[in-house]
Amino acid sequence: MRIIGGEWRSRIVEFDGDSGARPTPDRVRQTVFDWLAPTIEGTRCLDLFAGSGAMGMEALSRGAAHCTFVENGSRQATMIKAALLQFKAPSTRWDVTGMDAVYFLDQSWHRYHLVFLDPPYASPLLDRALQELPRVLVPEQNRIYLEWPEGKPPALPAGYELMREKQAGQVCFGLARYQHPPK
């Protein structure tokens, strides 16, 4: 997999294909980062279910201030860390955390502007993560990238709004935001 834009453009990122990681395809990343271009600079990002780390690395390459990568697979977490070290990314701009993503959301005190949310397709983790996610989002200034298999978008809980969506081959993806429902 390669980084497609920004400071690390064309740099190769190794990932463990046997781990089940599905790097987001180049053309999907290009579209998403075109959508995010006006707001990516200086953001705090969370690459939840990071897999290859493609989305978080792309965000850092394009000017995000910080990215936390959460990946339960220890081999893949190690590979993400190795890629960031190879790119000479300052350690103040990233964290790689090897733990369960939903547990991370429950324990985190950090707040994020941008979250990449791409859990394994056949799992209930997307629903669980969406329930926990609001507590770590910067209010009114957040964006959430979602990816799902071919078909209709996932049902979003109250407070979420799907702003954009697109399909590229068998990958469907979108950009959402969360606003606390009025009381």
C-alpha positions as CSV (number, residue, x, y, z in Angstrom):
1,M,0.0,0.0,0.0
2,R,1.2,3.5,-0.7
3,I,0.5,7.0,0.7
4,I,-1.2,9.0,-2.1
5,G,-0.8,12.6,-1.0
6,G,1.0,15.1,1.2
7,E,4.4,14.9,2.8
8,W,4.8,11.2,2.5
9,R,3.3,10.9,-1.0
10,S,4.3,7.6,-2.8
11,R,5.9,6.1,0.3
12,I,5.2,2.4,0.7
13,V,3.5,1.0,3.9
14,E,3.9,-2.7,4.6
15,F,1.0,-4.5,6.2
16,D,0.1,-8.0,7.3
17,G,-2.4,-9.3,4.7
18,D,-2.8,-12.5,6.7
19,S,-4.2,-10.4,9.6
20,G,-7.4,-9.6,7.7
21,A,-6.4,-6.0,7.2
22,R,-8.2,-4.4,4.2
23,P,-6.3,-1.2,3.3
24,T,-8.7,1.4,2.0
25,P,-8.2,1.5,-1.8
26,D,-6.3,4.5,-3.3
27,R,-9.2,6.0,-5.1
28,V,-11.4,5.8,-2.0
29,R,-8.7,7.6,0.1
30,Q,-8.3,10.2,-2.6
31,T,-12.0,11.0,-2.6
32,V,-12.2,11.1,1.2
33,F,-9.2,13.4,1.5
34,D,-10.6,15.6,-1.2
35,W,-13.7,15.9,1.0
36,L,-11.6,16.6,4.1
37,A,-9.0,18.9,2.4
38,P,-10.5,22.2,3.8
39,T,-10.4,20.8,7.4
40,I,-7.6,18.3,7.8
41,E,-4.8,20.7,8.8
42,G,-4.2,20.7,12.5
43,T,-6.8,18.1,13.4
44,R,-6.6,15.4,16.0
45,C,-7.4,12.0,14.4
46,L,-8.4,8.6,15.6
47,D,-7.8,5.6,13.3
48,L,-10.0,3.1,15.1
49,F,-9.6,-0.5,13.9
50,A,-6.5,0.8,12.2
51,G,-5.6,-2.3,10.3
52,S,-2.9,-1.1,7.9
53,G,-3.0,2.4,9.3
54,A,-3.6,3.8,5.8
55,M,-6.2,6.4,6.7
56,G,-4.3,7.8,9.8
57,M,-1.0,7.9,7.9
58,E,-2.7,9.7,5.0
59,A,-4.1,12.2,7.5
60,L,-0.7,12.8,9.1
61,S,0.9,13.1,5.6
62,R,-1.7,15.8,4.7
63,G,-1.2,18.0,7.8
64,A,-3.1,16.5,10.7
65,A,-1.6,17.5,14.0
66,H,-1.9,14.1,15.7
67,C,-3.2,10.6,15.0
68,T,-3.9,7.8,17.5
69,F,-3.9,4.4,15.8
70,V,-5.9,1.7,17.7
71,E,-5.3,-1.8,16.4
72,N,-6.0,-5.0,18.4
73,G,-3.6,-7.1,16.3
74,S,-0.1,-6.9,17.8
75,R,1.7,-7.7,14.6
76,Q,-0.2,-5.0,12.6
77,A,0.2,-2.5,15.4
78,T,4.0,-3.1,15.3
79,M,4.0,-2.6,11.5
80,I,2.1,0.7,11.8
81,K,4.7,1.9,14.4
82,A,7.6,0.7,12.1
83,A,6.2,2.7,9.1
84,L,5.8,5.9,11.2
85,L,9.4,5.5,12.4
86,Q,10.6,4.9,8.9
87,F,8.8,8.1,7.7
88,K,10.6,9.9,10.6
89,A,7.3,11.1,11.9
90,P,7.8,13.0,15.2
91,S,6.6,10.8,18.0
92,T,4.6,13.8,19.3
93,R,2.3,13.4,16.3
94,W,1.2,9.9,16.8
95,D,0.4,7.0,19.2
96,V,-0.1,3.3,18.4
97,T,-2.3,1.5,20.9
98,G,-2.7,-2.3,20.8
99,M,-6.0,-2.8,22.4
100,D,-9.7,-3.5,21.7
101,A,-11.2,-0.4,20.0
102,V,-14.4,-0.3,22.0
103,Y,-12.5,-0.6,25.2
104,F,-10.2,2.2,24.0
105,L,-13.3,4.5,23.4
106,D,-14.6,3.7,26.9
107,Q,-11.2,4.5,28.5
108,S,-10.0,7.5,26.5
109,W,-10.0,11.0,27.8
110,H,-8.8,12.5,24.5
111,R,-11.0,14.3,22.1
112,Y,-10.8,13.9,18.3
113,H,-11.9,16.0,15.3
114,L,-11.7,13.2,12.8
115,V,-12.3,9.5,13.3
116,F,-11.7,6.7,10.7
117,L,-14.1,3.9,11.6
118,D,-13.7,0.7,9.5
119,P,-14.2,-2.4,11.6
120,P,-14.4,-5.9,10.1
121,Y,-17.5,-6.0,8.0
122,A,-19.2,-9.1,9.4
123,S,-18.9,-8.0,13.1
124,P,-21.2,-6.0,15.4
125,L,-18.3,-3.6,16.2
126,L,-19.5,-0.7,14.0
127,D,-22.7,-0.4,16.0
128,R,-20.9,-0.7,19.3
129,A,-18.3,1.9,18.3
130,L,-20.9,4.3,17.1
131,Q,-22.6,4.1,20.5
132,E,-19.4,4.9,22.4
133,L,-17.9,7.4,19.9
134,P,-19.7,10.6,20.9
135,R,-17.8,10.8,24.2
136,V,-14.4,11.2,22.4
137,L,-15.6,13.6,19.6
138,V,-14.9,17.4,19.6
139,P,-18.4,18.8,19.8
140,E,-19.8,20.4,16.6
141,Q,-16.4,20.1,14.8
142,N,-16.1,16.4,14.0
143,R,-16.2,14.1,11.0
144,I,-16.4,10.4,11.0
145,Y,-15.3,8.3,8.0
146,L,-17.3,5.0,7.7
147,E,-16.8,2.1,5.4
148,W,-19.2,-0.8,4.8
149,P,-19.7,-3.6,2.3
150,E,-21.7,-3.1,-0.8
151,G,-25.3,-2.3,0.0
152,K,-27.2,0.3,2.0
153,P,-25.3,2.4,4.6
154,P,-25.4,1.3,8.2
155,A,-28.2,2.5,10.5
156,L,-26.8,5.5,12.4
157,P,-27.8,6.2,16.0
158,A,-29.5,9.4,17.0
159,G,-27.3,12.5,16.5
160,Y,-25.4,11.2,13.5
161,E,-25.8,12.6,10.0
162,L,-24.4,11.0,6.9
163,M,-23.1,14.0,4.9
164,R,-21.7,12.3,1.9
165,E,-21.5,8.7,0.6
166,K,-20.1,7.0,-2.4
167,Q,-19.3,3.6,-3.8
168,A,-16.0,2.4,-5.4
169,G,-16.3,-1.1,-6.7
170,Q,-17.5,-3.2,-3.8
171,V,-16.5,-0.7,-1.1
172,C,-19.1,1.8,0.1
173,F,-18.0,4.7,2.2
174,G,-19.2,8.0,3.6
175,L,-18.5,10.9,5.8
176,A,-20.7,11.6,8.8
177,R,-20.8,14.0,11.7
178,Y,-22.2,13.8,15.2
179,Q,-24.2,16.5,16.9
180,H,-25.6,16.0,20.4
181,P,-29.4,15.6,20.0
182,P,-31.3,18.6,21.5
183,K,-32.6,17.9,25.1
